Amino acid sequence: MTEHRIAVVGSGPRGMMVVERLAARLTAERAEAPVVLYLIDAVEVGAGRVYRSNQPEWFLMNTVAGQISAFSGLPDAGPARAGAGPSLVEWWESADPDCPGPDSYAPRAVYGRYLRFVLDAVQNGLPANARLRRVNARVADLQPGDGGYRLELSDGEILHVDRVVLTTGHSVPELSGRAAELAAFAEDRPAVRYVRGDSPADMPLDEVLPGTPVGVVGLGLSFFDVMAAFTVGRGGRFAEEGNGDLRYLPSGREPVLVAGSRSGMPLPARGRNQKPPAYSYQPALFTPEHVRRGIFNRRLDFRADILPWLLAEVELVHCQTLLRRTYGADVAARFRAEVAARATTGGPVPDVRAVAERFGIRDQPVIDLDALARPFDGRTFTSRAAFEQELAAALREDLAHAAEGNVDSPTKAALDVLRDNRWVIRQLVDFSGLNPASHQDDFLGWYVPRSAFLAAGPPEVRLRQVLALIDAGVLRIIGPGAEFAGDTGSGRFVVSSAAVAGAEVPVDVLIDARIPYPDLRRDLSPLTTRLRSRGIWTGYVNRDQAAAFDTGGVAVTASPYHPVDRHGQADSGLYVLGIPTEHTRWFMQVGSCRPGKWSDFITDADDIAAHSLAAVTETAPRPVSTPVTADAP
């Protein structure tokens, strides 16, 4: 019989989950023809580029190992296979006796090795009429024809397949704006160097000589990776001081880092994990039904319609945690029940603080996203020492909240609401749920940066390391409102902050430690360029009668996410999932799911698997699952 061939292009976590669900369905449903799966990746088949298994182990994940799985079901009495397998920490503990446990943060290389284990288990469990071929090559071109698709690989091989799933992940876009200006400044000056934003594991950091003054743009997650590469990665060590502080013991091979961002504050730490792997927060106020209540025949406005309900949920958890600490769990539960009851009456957003005051919460500041994300806004500092004193105080305060835990700290518990309720936001904003102006300005321009800052931080040890490196003179954070510029007089880059007196430092290397936003219009990969030029991939435009916002995301249908071409037609043999569709949908950089929980991460992959196999199987309905939960990162 004619083989049914499915190619999955990109074998990072999204591609791997599609393969896992394809294998699970092939096991559960009898295919009427042989099926061949091609898993294609240019870097490492089964792990992809970002999680490749040979990268240095100082690059850490930012979700605890116990909350991560790449299997769509829990392990059972049988062998690991598609639909039933161990979580990251269960596998890690079996493979490494020194595994630090479920509340630790695994190196990305360890997650890559786990993904390779998942791929082996999935492949070994395939039924007799299915096989999987691993292809280590880049897809240079894709063309429809003869009822299927022709894939041209970088090694010259040509594959003819019936279905193609594109999970191509992070790309390297064309530089624009300020980044393009900084790169151009360095091009004509051999004494300085500009390193564009990318995964730090792929940056040429080893080429930076010891003692070199290095500017670092951004204080987000990639900043911590760059910091680790230049310290631990250069042979330096951190020693415990006995009072919770760390002391840095330099190797002498470090450069001198001068880092900055708009906020002047490194990302706050994740709270010490107190939540079990199966934890699932169910909102009392911030639900799609409450937000949409009474809104008819118009798109949502993020600030007017969505944000008040979200902030009310944040404040509900904040006050509930304060009450539990002060008066006990029973009082906290009664408070939550009363607030939730007010939300069911059909009125406006409940006044959470008014109820909290009746229960005894007074003189406590309300959670303010702007104040927390921009703690130094509007302030000036008379000296470097004055700013560093304030910075150290802010870092220590955050570390104290983190040490209390993500359940017991009122601040960290409240901010986890932003993370635990991403699924609600996706239901409200995806596919033009917002009007174009609010989508561009209120959501992507205002909320998303603050959410990324407050809800996706590093392990707390990273902030302790920041304090130690500042004390050791290896790291300087320049101040809020950081500026990065080329000085034509000296031929060097300059890092400065107008908010701190005398904060102007010349540097010879400038590293952009920000992961570039995906943008179809600026994507330089050969495959994307060809898909775009042929009109197979088009940009998603959020449009209404008054305005249009070209998001830069790939235009796709609703599930199972077929690309929409330049004629407005969906190609039902192609699927696009993950980062290329960012801004068409939101928060597509998810890299795992929680053990045993069917989040969007799994359901998206399963919908694609079911559709791509429908020609050769009697497609079964989606398995009954627990409610959709927050994804891991």
Beta strands, then each sheet from edge to edge (+ up, - down):
strand 1: 4-9
strand 2: 35-41
strand 3: 130-136
strand 4: 139-145
strand 5: 148-153
strand 6: 158-161
strand 7: 163-166
strand 8: 193-195
strand 9: 213-217
strand 10: 237-240
strand 11: 246-249
strand 12: 256-260
strand 13: 475-477
strand 14: 482-487
strand 15: 492-497
strand 16: 504-507
strand 17: 509-512
strand 18: 539-543
strand 19: 548-554
strand 20: 574-576
sheet 1: 3+ 2+ 1+ 7+ 20+
sheet 2: 4+ 5- 6+
sheet 3: 8+ 17+ 9+ 12+ 13+
sheet 4: 10+ 11-
sheet 5: 14+ 15- 16+
sheet 6: 18+ 19-
end
